[in-house]
Amino acid sequence: MLKTISDPADCEVRSVIRFLNAKKVNPAEIHRQLVEIYGENVMTDGMVRKWVRQFNDGRNNVHDEARSGRPSVVDDGLVAKVNEKIRENRRFTIRMLFDEFPQISKTV
């Protein structure tokens, strides 16, 4: 009986795809093997094919690429401070949140 692996990192799954692709395993078989070990929700067949194409086109990096846009201001410390304020006052509103933590957008 095979042991299944739950909650794999995205880069782990992509590394497996890269490895099996290098061994000339076809994308449908790669997907079948991924599902066998990681479960049904690991990655769609279409996404496996996309990654195989990218690796065949010369991509070597299995990690996410940096994205453009506004960087996140949320970190563990900020989350802890917000949680503390909410515990202090259960009627804490979004407006009060913005007043207390101006780095947080009012629309998020």
N, C-alpha and C positions, 0 to 999 in steps of 0.2 A: 504494500500500500504506500502511495506517495504522500509525503508530508506537504501540506499547503503552507504558503507564506502569506500572511495578511499584512495589509498596509505597507506595501513596498514603496520606497522613494521613487519618484519619476525617473531619476537618473539610473537607478538600478534596472528598471524595466528597459530603458533605452540601451543600457549596456548589454543586456541579454539580446536585444534585437540586433545590435551591432555585431555581437559575437556570432550569432546564428547566421546572420546575413553574410559574414565573412566566410562561413563554412558552406555558403551557397544553398542554404535552406530557403525554400520559397516562402513568401509572406504569409500565405494561408496556413502553412505548417507552423511558422513562428507564432502566429496568433493562437493556434490550437494549443501549442505547448505553454504559452503564457497563461491561457485560461486554465489549463490543467493544474498549474502550480500556484498561480496567484488568484484564481477565481474569475467569475464571469465579468466583474466590473473593472478588470485591470486596464483594458484599453480596447477600443473598437478595432475591427479588422481594417477599416479605412485609415485609422491613425497609424497602425503598424505599417501599412503600405506607404504612408507619407514619410515615416521615419526611414524605411528602407530606401526610398527614393533619395532622401537627403543624404544618407550615408553613401549611396552609390554615386551621388554628385560630388562627393569629396568631403562632406562634413565629418569631423572627427569628435567634436565636443558633444557629450551626452547631457550637459547641463543646460538649463534655461539661459537664453541670452538676455542681457540687460534690456529693459524696456524704457522707451522714452516716456516722458510725462512727469507729473508732479510726484516727488518722492513722498513716501508715507511718513507721517510724524508719529504714528502709533508705535509704542514699544511697551514692554512688560511693565515698566515703571509708571507710564501714563495710565495704562489699564488698571493698575493697582490703585492709583490715586482716584480715578473715576469711580471705581467700585467702592472705595472708602467713603467718598462723598455721597453716593447713593445709599449706603448703609446708614450714614448719619442722618439723612433726610430722605425718606421714601417718596416724598412729593417733589423730588428734584426734577426740574423741567429741562427741556432742551435749551431754553433761553438761559437758565441758570448754569447749565453745562458750558455754554458758549462764554458766558461772563467769567466763569471760573477758569476755563481752559480755552483761551482765544485761539490757540493753535489748531483746535478742532473746528472743522467746517460746520456751519449751522445746517447745511443741506444734507449732510451724510447721516 
